[in-house]
Amino acid sequence: MRKGSLSSSLYRLIYYSRNVIADRVPPAALPAEIEAIVEVSRRRNTAEQLTGCLLCSVSGFAQALEGGRDAVERTFDRIAADPRHADVMMISLIPVEKLSFPGCAMALAWHADSGSPDPLRHLIAEAAAGLPRATTGADMLRLLRAAADPLQLSKNDFVGPP
Ligand SMILES: Cc1cc2nc3c(=O)[nH]c(=O)nc-3n(C[C@H](O)[C@H](O)[C@H](O)COP(=O)(O)O)c2cc1C
């Protein structure tokens, strides 16, 4: 492999969407539904050499997916067509030098509906109201990093937004 060719072929896609699972199952059943998504995601992403992080809350999902461009786009096409979420909004698709979630086929950051504010509610409500989006890819990456960090990533792994 040519020197530098690996890093220049890495891409990161970030999107958010509305969680519609929560509309059709009771809150107690939500974690099992999310686990099912994560289990398939980790298996498929490992096969595609993809890494990333999925933030789930009762109101929505936000996800970073990183790896080769073809694999990222192919996987996102499948994700976007999944009926378990709606109003899928891609925020960014950019080439990156380094992975932000190295070694994580899909880190899961689960926001339980238990007191602390839902980090996605505002964004989802704005999108539903047709308001312009103020959140950038870098903002969302920070949110995902902060949510995943205590659980599955060491500080040494941190790579900030480009
Ligand atoms: C919020 C959300 C995130 C998902 N993330 C991934 C993912 O990272 N990788 C993946 O392969 N599938 C992911 N999926 C599942 C896909 O939508 C799809 O069900 C799965 O890849 C199997 O596709 P297939 O039935 O066409 O083989 C996600 C689904 C949802 C609802």
The ligand as a Gaussian input file, in Angstrom:
#p B3LYP/6-31G(d) Opt

LIG

0 1
 C      -30.354000       3.997000      14.105000
 C      -29.833000       2.810000      13.327000
 C      -28.462000       2.641000      13.172000
 C      -27.955000       1.569000      12.448000
 N      -26.599000       1.440000      12.280000
 C      -26.118000       0.452000      11.502000
 C      -24.722000       0.316000      11.255000
 O      -23.888000       1.070000      11.764000
 N      -24.307000      -0.684000      10.433000
 C      -25.166000      -1.568000       9.851000
 O      -24.737000      -2.448000       9.110000
 N      -26.491000      -1.497000      10.095000
 C      -26.988000      -0.512000      10.907000
 N      -28.331000      -0.441000      11.157000
 C      -29.193000      -1.538000      10.699000
 C      -29.508000      -1.426000       9.210000
 O      -30.499000      -0.444000       9.033000
 C      -29.973000      -2.779000       8.670000
 O      -31.108000      -3.222000       9.366000
 C      -28.891000      -3.822000       8.810000
 O      -27.671000      -3.332000       8.317000
 C      -29.232000      -5.133000       8.065000
 O      -29.515000      -4.841000       6.742000
 P      -30.139000      -5.963000       5.762000
 O      -31.349000      -6.513000       6.440000
 O      -30.449000      -5.227000       4.492000
 O      -29.081000      -7.005000       5.608000
 C      -28.853000       0.622000      11.875000
 C      -30.236000       0.813000      12.043000
 C      -30.717000       1.880000      12.755000
 C      -32.211000       2.053000      12.915000

